């Protein structure tokens, strides 16, 4: 049984698991990848250089992940680890988290929830370390979709129209007249946005 190797029982077995799209989850090539670089860090600080090439090489070494990678979406959300001042807030947070998990399960998206936001960064800025870590850790995902913790999906069948964004690397909602006529940067909504997993 495949699970035996996970728990150290018996010799490792590489199997085709059709429950996860036919991926060979046990396959790890011997060739070094960017993960072997000791200078790679997941936190904000040193920029990752030549990410597009590194990601492409990793996908070439892991062909089972490369198939359909251009349509892979990772939904990322997070909240501060402290409790809300009102217990209703914690209850709603739990409901909203379950809503996102259900939406992702229904649509075949991966989800990453983080409650260890950077305490030095407040408000909207706290999401950037998570996004960087998600981009490095889930390199098989072409798109990272940030959804604030207080947002919910009301249409579980809603699908992102990725074809519409094929020539873009960042998709942020905003109010056209405020952005272009009044040139107000505060008219951008960073509560929900798409970012391509690229340099």
C-alpha positions as CSV (number, residue, x, y, z in Angstrom):
1,X,0.0,0.0,0.0
2,X,1.3,3.5,-0.9
3,X,0.7,4.9,2.6
4,X,3.1,2.3,4.1
5,X,6.1,4.3,2.8
6,X,4.8,7.5,4.2
7,X,5.0,6.1,7.7
8,X,8.3,4.3,7.2
9,X,6.7,0.9,6.9
10,X,8.4,-1.2,4.2
11,X,10.2,0.0,1.1
12,X,9.1,3.2,-0.7
13,X,6.5,2.7,-3.3
14,X,5.9,5.1,-6.2
15,X,2.3,4.8,-7.4
16,X,0.0,6.6,-9.7
17,X,-2.6,8.2,-7.5
18,X,-5.7,8.9,-9.6
19,X,-7.3,10.7,-6.7
20,X,-5.0,13.7,-7.2
21,X,-5.1,13.9,-11.0
22,X,-2.6,11.2,-11.7
23,X,0.4,12.8,-10.1
24,X,3.4,10.7,-9.1
25,X,3.7,12.2,-5.6
26,X,6.6,10.0,-4.7
27,X,8.8,11.1,-7.6
28,X,11.8,13.3,-6.8
29,X,14.5,13.6,-9.4
30,X,18.2,13.5,-8.3
31,X,19.1,16.6,-10.3
32,X,19.5,19.7,-8.1
33,X,16.9,22.5,-8.2
34,X,16.7,25.9,-6.7
35,X,15.5,24.3,-3.5
36,X,19.1,23.1,-3.0
37,X,20.2,26.8,-2.9
38,X,21.0,27.6,0.8
39,X,20.5,31.3,0.1
40,X,16.8,30.8,-0.8
41,X,14.6,32.5,1.8
42,X,10.8,32.6,2.0
43,X,10.6,35.9,3.9
44,X,10.7,39.4,2.6
45,X,14.2,40.7,2.2
46,X,16.6,39.4,-0.5
47,X,14.9,39.3,-3.9
48,X,14.6,36.0,-5.7
49,X,16.5,36.3,-9.0
50,X,15.7,34.6,-12.3
51,X,12.5,33.1,-10.8
52,X,11.0,32.3,-14.2
53,X,13.9,30.2,-15.3
54,X,14.1,28.4,-11.9
55,X,10.4,27.6,-11.9
56,X,10.5,26.4,-15.5
57,X,13.5,24.1,-14.7
58,X,11.6,22.7,-11.6
59,X,8.6,21.9,-13.8
60,X,10.8,20.2,-16.3
61,X,12.2,18.0,-13.5
62,X,8.7,17.2,-12.3
63,X,6.7,16.6,-15.5
64,X,3.6,15.3,-13.6
65,X,3.2,18.8,-12.1
66,X,3.9,20.5,-15.4
67,X,0.8,19.1,-17.1
68,X,-1.9,21.8,-16.8
69,X,0.3,24.1,-14.7
70,X,-0.8,27.1,-16.7
71,X,-4.3,26.6,-15.2
72,X,-3.3,25.8,-11.7
73,X,-4.6,28.3,-9.1
74,X,-3.6,28.6,-5.4
75,X,-6.0,30.5,-3.3
76,X,-4.1,32.3,-0.5
77,X,-5.7,33.9,2.6
78,X,-4.7,34.7,6.1
79,X,-5.4,36.4,9.3
80,X,-3.5,37.6,12.4
81,X,-3.0,34.9,15.0
82,X,-4.7,36.9,17.8
83,X,-8.3,36.4,18.7
84,X,-11.0,39.0,17.8
85,X,-12.1,41.4,20.6
86,X,-15.7,40.0,20.0
87,X,-16.3,36.2,20.0
88,X,-18.7,36.7,17.0
89,X,-15.6,37.8,15.0
90,X,-13.8,34.5,15.6
91,X,-17.0,32.6,14.8
92,X,-17.3,34.5,11.5
93,X,-13.7,34.0,10.7
94,X,-14.2,30.2,11.0
95,X,-17.3,30.3,8.8
96,X,-15.4,32.4,6.2
97,X,-12.5,30.1,6.2
98,X,-14.7,27.1,5.7
99,X,-16.4,28.9,2.8
100,X,-13.1,29.3,1.1
101,X,-12.1,25.7,1.7
102,X,-15.5,24.5,0.3
103,X,-15.2,26.8,-2.7
104,X,-11.7,25.5,-3.5
105,X,-12.7,21.9,-3.0
106,X,-15.7,22.4,-5.3
107,X,-13.6,24.0,-8.1
108,X,-10.4,21.9,-7.7
109,X,-8.2,24.8,-6.5
110,X,-5.5,24.5,-3.9
111,X,-5.8,26.7,-0.8
112,X,-3.2,28.0,1.7
113,X,-4.4,29.6,4.9
114,X,-1.8,31.4,7.1
115,X,-2.5,32.8,10.5
116,X,1.2,33.8,11.1
117,X,1.2,37.1,9.4
118,X,4.2,39.3,9.8
119,X,3.6,41.4,12.9
120,X,5.9,44.2,11.7
121,X,3.6,44.8,8.7
122,X,0.1,45.9,9.4
123,X,-3.1,46.0,7.4
124,X,-2.8,45.2,3.7
125,X,1.0,45.0,3.8
126,X,1.0,41.9,6.0
127,X,-0.1,39.7,3.0
128,X,3.1,40.2,1.0
129,X,5.4,37.8,3.0
130,X,2.7,35.1,2.6
131,X,2.4,35.7,-1.1
132,X,6.2,35.4,-1.5
133,X,6.3,32.2,0.5
134,X,3.3,30.8,-1.5
135,X,4.9,31.6,-4.8
136,X,8.2,29.9,-3.8
137,X,6.5,26.9,-2.2
138,X,3.8,26.2,-4.7
139,X,5.7,26.7,-7.9
140,X,3.4,24.4,-9.8
141,X,0.6,27.0,-9.5
142,X,0.6,29.5,-12.3
143,X,-1.7,31.9,-10.5
144,X,-1.8,33.0,-6.8
145,X,-5.2,34.3,-5.9
146,X,-5.3,36.4,-2.7
147,X,-8.6,36.6,-1.0
148,X,-8.9,38.5,2.3
149,X,-10.1,36.6,5.3
150,X,-13.3,38.6,5.6
151,X,-14.4,37.9,2.0
152,X,-16.8,35.0,1.1
153,X,-17.8,33.3,-2.0
154,X,-21.5,33.6,-2.7
155,X,-21.4,31.7,-6.0
156,X,-19.6,28.4,-5.5
157,X,-19.7,27.8,-9.3
158,X,-17.8,31.0,-10.1
159,X,-14.6,30.3,-12.2
160,X,-11.8,32.7,-13.0
161,X,-11.6,33.5,-16.7
162,X,-7.9,32.9,-17.0
163,X,-8.0,33.2,-20.8
164,X,-9.0,36.9,-20.2
165,X,-5.8,37.5,-18.2
166,X,-3.3,35.5,-20.4
167,X,-1.3,38.7,-21.2
168,X,-1.3,40.0,-17.7
169,X,0.7,39.2,-14.6
170,X,-1.3,41.2,-12.0
171,X,-5.1,41.6,-11.9
172,X,-6.4,44.1,-9.3
173,X,-9.9,45.4,-9.1
174,X,-10.3,49.2,-9.1
175,X,-12.8,51.9,-9.9
176,X,-11.9,53.2,-13.4
177,X,-13.0,56.8,-13.0
178,X,-11.1,57.2,-9.7
179,X,-7.9,55.6,-11.1
180,X,-7.7,57.2,-14.5
181,X,-9.6,60.5,-14.1
182,X,-8.7,61.4,-10.5
183,X,-5.5,59.3,-10.4
184,X,-6.2,58.1,-6.9
185,X,-4.3,55.0,-5.8
186,X,-6.7,54.5,-3.0
187,X,-9.3,53.4,-5.6
188,X,-7.6,50.0,-5.9
189,X,-9.0,47.1,-4.0
190,X,-6.3,44.7,-2.8
191,X,-8.7,42.5,-0.9
192,X,-9.0,40.2,-3.8
193,X,-6.4,40.0,-6.6
194,X,-4.6,37.6,-8.9
195,X,-0.8,37.5,-9.4
196,X,1.0,35.3,-11.8
197,X,3.7,33.1,-10.3
198,X,6.5,34.8,-12.2
199,X,9.4,37.2,-11.8
